[in-house]
Each structure stands twice: as C-alpha cells, then as structure tokens.
Amino acid sequence: MNRQMTLIAFLQAQNCSNFPASWRHPDAAGDFLTAAYYQRIGRTLEGGKFHLAFFDDRLAIPDVYADDFKVTMKEGIRAVKLDPMLCASALGFATSKLGVGVTYSTTYYEPIHVARVFATLDQLTGGRSAWNVVTSLNNSEAANFGNDVVLEHDLRYDRAEEFLEIVRGHWRSWDDDALIVDKKSGVFADPEKVRRLEHKGQWFKSRGPFTVPRSPQGEPVLIQAGQSGRGRTFAAKWGDLVFVIYPNLKVGQKSYADFKDHLEKTGRGRDAVKIAPAVYAVVGETQMEAEDKRAAIDKLVKPIDGLVLLSEVLNFDFAKKGYDEPFTTEEMDGISGIQAFRDRVVTLSGRSNPTPRDFVEFTRRGTLDEFPVFTGSPKKIADEMEEWFGTACDGFVISATHVPSSYEDFVRLVVPELQRRGLFRTEFQGTTLRDNLGIARPRVG
C-alpha cells in the first residue's frame, strides 16, 4: 500500500473555531454549549475516516489588549472557553474509532492529575486518547492560577520535561497483564506487576502507585507543537505527533527536512514522529463557488480580531503601540508568548524591530491567511495537499472556517478525491488511535 496521509481536525471548546470570526458566519451552528454540537462534529469526522479530533485550549479569555476583556466579549473573540476534556469526552462517546485529543498545560496542573485524566479517557474510549502538551504562554492564564506573571520560557520547558517523566512513569507503572480479575481464585491483580513511581525531582514529588491500569493502546498519544529551538527539542523527544504552522510550502519543506534530520540525530528515526501543519480548506463544487465562499468568509474579519489575539499570544498589549511604531529591542526581548510568532515576523519582515503593522501583516492573526488556505474544487485542493504531502508534512490539521459546514464539505467533497488517488484510507486500520496512526504500542520497562 502507498504511504497515506494523516488527517486531524483542529477543534475548540468555545464559541468559534480557530478562526475567531467563524461565529459570525450565517451557517455557523449556535449550540456550542451543548454536547450535541461536539457529537455532531465527531460523527462527521469519523464518517470521513479522520484519524483524530483534538481540542486546543487556553486557560483565560483574551484580555491583554487594553488590559480589558470588554472588546473580547463584544466581538466574540474566543469569548467562551468550556473545559475541553468534557467536550472531548462527549465527542468520544459518540464515536467508536476517531481519536480524541485534548490540550492540557504542564504549567498549571499536577502530573498525577493529568496522568489519571488522560489514562481514564483512554480507557473509556477504548484506547483513542491523545494529550496535546502545552506549557501555557500568557499572564492572563497565570493570573487565573494565582500568579503575577507566566513562568519564563525555558523554565516552563524545564518543568514540562519533569512533568512528562512523571506522567509517562505513572502510565508505565502497571504491566499490561497486571489485571487478573479472577473471581474463582479471588485474585484481582498481580501486585508484583504494579510499582510505585517514587519520583523526587526539582519541581515535583509523586509517589504512586498509579490508579489506572494500562489501556488497549498502552498509553495516550502525545501531541506537541514546539517550533522554537527549545520547543523543537522537546517535541522531538516526547512527541508522537507534531503540530506545526507553516506560512507557505517552501518554508514547510525546509522545516520538515530539518525536523526529520533532527529526529534521526536523536536516534528516534525519521518516521517516529508525524508532522502535520494547520491549514484551512474552502471547498466548493467548482472553483468559482469556492472563491465566492472564501470572499464571503473574508468579509467576516474585523481588524480588532487580530490585535486582540496578537496581544494574547505574544503577551504584549498592542493597544500601547502606534500601528507603525517600531517595537524597541527591549520590548522584543520581553515577549514571553509564542516565540515562533515573533521569530516569523522578524524573518519575513527583515526587521529586527518590526511594527504592529508588520505583526498583523506577517502573522495574519485572526484571518484565514494565518494558515495556508486551500481554496477550490475537490480536485484543486487534493492537488495542493498532494504537493505538500511527503515533502512538507505527513498529514494535515484541518481547521474549520465555520462549524459544522466546513467539515461536512471537506468530508463530502475532498476526502473521496484523496481516497480515489490512494492518498487517504477508506477504512480505519484498527480500533485504537495508535493502530490508526501506525504508532507502536509502548512497552513497559
């Protein structure tokens, strides 16, 4: 069988998709506060044989811009954020083979809690869970957890390293065959096949034994999105699936080759980790129909969307700067959010001290152009995906312009074209997420 691409849906447990203006679309469903909303999305994606639906998350609404939340509320810029674990559970219980991923922070939770939550989700879904590991990024999140400022970038990764060691240690503290559940003999589990962790480190202590046995896939899949120098090292060490953002194919091809080379140097092997960039797909029966759809979607965007979201993701109040006023070197050094965003603007603008206009132009935050946009007929979109596949990625994270229609259109129109070309599967390979991703079940010990 020819190598086939991985398809992942990028979901939000909020009032809009990743595209903040999506709630303004006339076809956007308004029942985002109900379980039925997420179950409907899940059934659509499973019908399209998607590998995984994963939920992004932040632990605060955007309120860095002008040090206030009123604009966020008025404009609906990610103004509602439900607990993604509960939304993902609703989706998972309505499906039987689709993977279910959730974002959880290593900065504001405890390792034993995260280990148990995801191990439980993995058991209840029959081995279909994934954890998107993040370190969190802004002061609003810190304030919600009783801190004045977010932990410094490298310290967050230091903490995350130890956090992962503990979580994975707990997951591997039960042998696969530890459970016996033999009523006749009266033996429930073999105590020799369950161990305490007894972790004592710089950041944490965690004793064990762990409370959840191994699942059908062994342990949850790990997703990571690190693209900075430290983040890339972290992703290469821990990730099974790496979520990336590329501005274009050329940059994607270079980054993909560099990351695969790095994997090889670490000893994991080039194919040990799947890399998937975020993209939007605006599909129509014809090219003209798709272009008309795209034009209508673009009209939903407001300039304030980008400024609010840039302030959030970079942890800097853009209301304090004139639109064409260069950032000082001190301000650039002080950005504590996603450093890959800052680095992209410096690289693409050619200016070490860019302006807010440069940030808006080169990140396209709050617009469809923040990610590559495949617009056209099913054939045209499949052509573009085929061009990227294998040279810039192993699959795609499909973002929704609005929900549920954009996923329904993609499944109805694009998936059959990819299947016809042999680029995407027609059936699930197994029942667990690892089965369907082609990732080996981890061994204990």
C-alpha positions in Angstrom: 0.0 0.0 0.0 1.2 3.5 -0.8 2.0 5.8 2.1 -1.1 7.7 3.1 -1.7 11.0 4.8 -2.9 11.6 8.4 -5.9 13.9 8.8 -6.6 15.7 12.0 -9.4 18.1 12.9 -8.5 21.2 14.9 -11.3 21.9 17.4 -12.2 24.4 20.0 -14.4 24.1 23.0 -15.6 27.6 22.5 -18.0 29.9 20.7 -15.9 29.8 17.5 -13.5 27.7 15.6 -9.8 28.6 15.5 -10.9 31.3 13.0 -12.4 33.9 15.5 -14.9 35.4 13.1 -16.4 31.9 12.4 -19.3 32.5 14.8 -20.4 35.4 12.6 -20.9 33.1 9.6 -24.6 32.6 8.8 -24.2 28.8 8.6 -22.3 28.5 11.9 -24.1 26.4 14.5 -25.0 28.3 17.6 -25.4 25.4 20.0 -21.7 25.3 21.1 -22.8 25.0 24.7 -24.3 21.6 24.1 -22.9 18.1 24.0 -24.8 17.5 20.7 -22.7 20.2 19.0 -19.5 18.2 19.6 -21.1 14.8 19.0 -22.3 16.0 15.6 -18.7 17.1 14.6 -17.3 13.8 15.8 -19.7 11.7 13.8 -18.9 13.8 10.7 -15.2 13.4 11.1 -15.5 9.7 11.9 -17.6 9.3 8.7 -14.7 10.9 6.8 -12.2 8.4 8.4 -10.2 11.2 10.1 -7.6 10.0 12.5 -8.0 12.4 15.3 -10.0 15.4 16.5 -8.0 17.5 19.0 -9.1 20.4 21.1 -6.9 23.5 21.5 -7.2 25.4 24.8 -6.2 28.4 26.8 -6.9 28.9 30.4 -8.0 32.5 30.1 -10.1 34.5 27.6 -8.1 37.2 25.6 -7.9 40.2 27.8 -4.3 41.5 27.3 -5.4 44.1 24.7 -6.0 47.4 26.5 -5.8 45.3 29.7 -9.5 44.6 29.4 -12.0 41.9 28.3 -14.8 44.1 27.0 -13.7 44.0 23.4 -13.4 40.3 23.6 -16.9 39.9 24.9 -18.5 42.4 22.5 -16.8 40.9 19.4 -16.9 37.3 20.5 -13.2 36.8 20.0 -12.9 33.4 21.7 -15.1 34.8 24.5 -16.3 31.4 25.7 -14.0 28.6 26.7 -15.5 25.4 28.0 -13.5 22.6 29.6 -12.2 20.7 26.6 -11.9 17.4 28.4 -15.6 17.2 28.9 -16.4 18.3 25.3 -13.9 15.8 24.1 -15.5 13.1 26.2 -18.9 13.9 24.7 -17.4 13.6 21.2 -15.5 10.4 22.1 -18.6 8.7 23.5 -20.5 9.4 20.3 -17.8 7.7 18.1 -16.0 4.4 18.1 -12.8 4.8 16.2 -12.0 8.5 15.9 -9.1 9.6 18.1 -9.8 12.3 20.7 -7.1 14.7 21.8 -7.2 17.4 24.5 -4.8 20.3 25.3 -3.6 20.3 28.9 -0.9 22.6 30.4 2.2 21.4 32.3 2.5 24.8 34.0 -0.8 24.9 35.9 -1.7 21.3 36.6 -0.2 18.5 38.6 1.3 15.4 36.8 -0.7 12.8 38.7 -3.9 14.6 37.8 -3.1 14.8 34.1 -1.9 11.2 34.1 -5.1 10.0 35.6 -7.4 12.2 33.5 -5.9 11.0 30.2 -5.5 7.4 31.3 -9.2 7.4 32.2 -10.2 9.0 28.9 -8.0 6.3 27.2 -9.8 3.5 29.0 -13.3 4.9 28.4 -12.7 5.4 24.7 -11.1 2.0 24.1 -7.6 3.5 23.6 -8.3 6.5 21.5 -7.0 9.4 23.6 -4.2 11.9 22.9 -2.7 14.7 25.1 -1.6 17.9 23.4 1.2 19.0 25.7 1.5 22.8 26.2 3.4 25.0 28.6 1.0 27.9 28.5 2.0 31.4 27.5 0.5 34.5 28.9 0.0 36.5 32.1 -3.8 36.2 31.9 -3.5 32.4 32.4 -1.0 33.0 35.2 -3.4 35.4 37.0 -6.2 32.9 36.8 -4.0 30.5 38.8 -2.8 33.0 41.4 0.5 34.1 39.7 1.5 37.6 38.7 3.4 36.6 35.5 3.9 33.5 33.4 6.9 31.4 34.2 9.9 32.2 31.9 10.1 30.3 28.6 13.0 27.9 29.3 11.8 27.3 32.9 8.4 26.3 31.6 10.2 23.7 29.4 12.3 22.5 32.3 9.2 22.0 34.3 7.5 20.3 31.4 10.4 17.8 31.0 10.0 16.6 34.6 6.2 16.7 34.2 6.4 14.3 31.2 8.7 12.0 33.1 6.3 11.6 35.9 3.2 11.2 33.7 4.8 8.6 31.5 6.3 6.9 34.5 2.8 6.5 36.1 1.4 5.3 32.8 4.1 2.6 32.7 3.9 1.5 36.3 1.3 -1.2 35.5 2.3 -4.1 33.4 0.0 -4.9 30.5 -1.1 -8.2 32.2 -1.2 -6.9 35.8 -5.0 -7.2 36.0 -6.3 -10.7 36.6 -9.9 -10.2 37.9 -10.3 -13.9 38.7 -13.3 -14.3 40.9 -12.7 -18.0 41.4 -9.2 -17.6 42.9 -10.0 -14.3 44.4 -7.0 -12.5 42.8 -7.8 -9.1 41.4 -4.4 -8.0 40.2 -0.8 -9.3 40.5 0.9 -6.9 43.0 4.3 -7.8 41.6 3.3 -6.2 38.3 2.3 -2.8 39.7 5.0 -0.4 41.0 5.3 2.8 42.9 6.9 5.7 41.0 8.7 7.3 43.9 9.7 10.4 41.9 11.6 13.2 43.7 12.8 16.0 41.4 13.4 19.7 41.1 9.7 20.6 40.5 7.7 17.6 41.8 7.3 14.7 44.1 5.0 11.9 43.2 4.8 8.6 45.0 2.2 6.3 43.4 1.2 3.6 42.8 -0.9 4.9 39.9 -4.6 4.4 40.0 -5.4 3.4 36.3 -4.3 0.2 34.6 -2.9 0.2 31.0 -5.4 0.8 28.2 -5.8 -1.1 24.9 -3.3 1.2 23.3 -0.9 1.2 26.3 -1.0 4.9 26.9 -2.2 8.1 25.3 -0.6 9.5 22.1 1.4 12.7 22.8 0.9 15.8 20.6 3.4 18.7 20.7 3.6 22.0 18.9 7.1 23.2 19.7 8.8 25.1 16.8 11.2 27.3 18.7 14.7 25.9 19.4 13.9 24.6 22.8 10.4 23.6 21.8 11.6 21.6 18.8 14.0 19.7 21.0 11.1 19.0 23.4 8.8 17.9 20.6 11.4 15.6 19.1 12.0 13.9 22.4 8.4 13.4 23.6 6.0 13.8 20.6 4.3 11.2 18.6 2.6 13.8 16.5 3.9 17.3 16.0 1.5 20.1 15.1 3.2 23.0 13.2 2.3 26.2 11.5 4.0 27.0 8.1 3.5 30.2 6.2 4.0 28.5 2.8 5.1 25.3 1.1 8.8 26.4 0.7 9.2 27.2 4.4 7.4 24.0 5.2 9.6 21.8 3.1 12.8 23.2 4.8 11.3 22.9 8.3 10.1 19.4 7.6 13.5 18.3 6.4 15.3 20.0 9.3 13.0 18.3 11.8 13.3 14.9 10.3 17.1 15.3 10.3 17.0 16.2 13.9 14.9 13.2 14.7 17.4 11.0 13.0 20.2 12.5 15.1 18.3 11.8 18.3 18.1 8.2 17.4 14.3 8.1 17.2 14.3 7.7 13.5 12.8 9.9 10.7 9.4 8.2 10.7 9.0 8.1 14.5 7.0 11.3 14.6 4.3 12.5 12.3 4.3 16.2 11.3 1.1 18.0 10.4 0.7 21.7 9.6 -2.5 23.6 10.2 -4.4 24.6 7.0 -7.8 25.9 6.1 -9.8 24.3 3.2 -12.5 26.3 1.5 -14.1 23.8 -0.9 -16.8 24.2 -3.5 -18.3 22.1 -6.3 -16.5 24.4 -8.6 -13.6 26.8 -8.4 -15.9 29.8 -8.7 -18.1 28.6 -5.9 -15.1 28.1 -3.6 -13.8 31.6 -4.4 -17.2 33.1 -3.6 -17.3 31.2 -0.3 -13.8 32.5 0.5 -14.7 36.1 -0.3 -17.8 35.9 2.0 -15.7 34.4 4.8 -13.0 37.1 4.5 -15.7 39.8 4.9 -16.4 38.5 8.4 -13.0 39.5 9.7 -12.6 42.7 11.8 -9.1 44.3 12.3 -9.7 44.2 16.1 -9.7 40.4 15.9 -6.0 40.2 15.0 -4.9 42.9 17.5 -6.7 41.1 20.4 -5.3 37.7 19.5 -1.7 39.0 18.9 -1.8 40.6 22.4 -2.9 37.3 23.8 -0.4 35.1 22.1 2.6 37.4 22.5 1.7 38.6 26.0 2.1 42.2 24.9 -0.6 44.9 24.9 -0.8 46.1 21.2 -3.1 48.9 22.3 0.0 50.6 23.7 1.8 50.9 20.3 1.1 53.1 17.3 0.3 51.0 14.3 3.6 51.9 12.5 5.7 52.5 15.7 8.6 50.0 15.8 9.0 47.8 18.8 12.0 48.6 20.9 14.7 45.9 21.3 13.7 45.7 25.0 10.1 45.1 24.1 11.0 42.4 21.6 13.2 40.7 24.1 10.3 40.9 26.6 7.8 39.0 24.5 7.0 35.9 26.6 4.4 34.3 24.4 4.9 32.1 21.4 8.3 33.0 20.3 7.9 31.3 16.9 5.4 34.1 16.0 7.9 36.7 16.9 10.7 35.0 15.0 8.5 34.6 11.9 7.7 38.3 11.8 11.4 39.3 12.2 12.4 36.8 9.4 9.6 37.7 6.9 9.7 41.5 7.5 13.5 41.6 7.5 13.4 44.0 10.5 14.7 43.2 14.0 12.4 45.9 15.3 9.1 45.4 13.5 5.9 47.4 13.9 2.4 46.3 14.9 1.5 46.5 11.2 4.3 44.0 10.5 2.9 41.6 13.1 -0.6 41.9 11.6 0.7 41.5 8.0 3.1 38.6 8.6 1.2 36.6 11.1 -2.2 37.3 9.6 -3.5 36.6 13.1 -7.3 36.4 13.2 -7.7 35.8 9.5 -7.8 32.7 7.3 -4.4 33.6 6.0 -2.8 32.8 9.4 -2.5 29.3 8.0 -2.2 28.2 4.3 -5.6 28.2 2.7 -6.5 25.6 0.1 -9.4 27.1 -1.9 -11.1 25.5 -4.8 -12.8 22.4 -6.2 -12.1 19.0 -4.7 -9.5 18.3 -7.4 -7.6 21.5 -6.8 -7.5 21.1 -3.1 -6.4 17.5 -3.4 -3.7 18.6 -5.9 -2.3 21.1 -3.3 -2.4 18.6 -0.5 -0.6 16.0 -2.6 2.1 18.6 -3.4 2.7 19.2 0.3 2.4 15.6 1.4 5.7 13.8 1.9 7.9 16.9 1.2 6.5 19.3 3.9 4.3 17.0 6.1 2.9 13.6 6.9 -0.6 14.9 7.0 -2.7 17.9 7.8 -4.5 19.6 10.7 -7.7 20.8 9.1 -9.1 24.0 10.7 -12.7 25.0 10.3 -13.8 28.3 8.7 -17.1 27.7 10.5 -18.7 24.7 12.1 -20.1 22.3 11.1 -20.4 23.1 7.4 -16.7 23.3 6.6 -16.0 19.8 7.9 -19.1 18.4 6.2 -18.0 19.9 2.9 -14.5 18.6 3.3 -15.7 15.1 4.1 -18.2 15.0 1.3 -16.0 16.5 -1.4 -12.3 16.3 -0.7 -12.0 13.0 1.2 -13.4 10.9 -1.7 -10.9 12.6 -4.1 -8.0 11.8 -1.8 -9.2 8.2 -1.5 -9.5 7.9 -5.2 -5.9 8.9 -5.6 -4.8 6.4 -2.9 -3.6 9.2 -0.7 -6.0 8.5 2.1 -7.5 5.4 3.6 -11.0 4.1 3.0 -11.3 2.3 6.3 -9.8 2.5 9.8 -6.8 0.3 10.3 -7.8 -0.7 13.9 -9.7 0.4 16.9 -7.1 2.4 18.8 -5.5 5.7 17.9 -2.1 4.1 17.8 -3.4 1.4 15.4 -4.8 4.1 13.1 -1.7 6.3 13.2 0.7 3.4 12.7 2.4 4.2 16.0 3.8 1.3 18.0 2.3 0.4 21.4 4.8 1.5 24.1 6.5 -1.2 26.1 6.6 -1.2 29.9 10.0 -1.4 31.5 
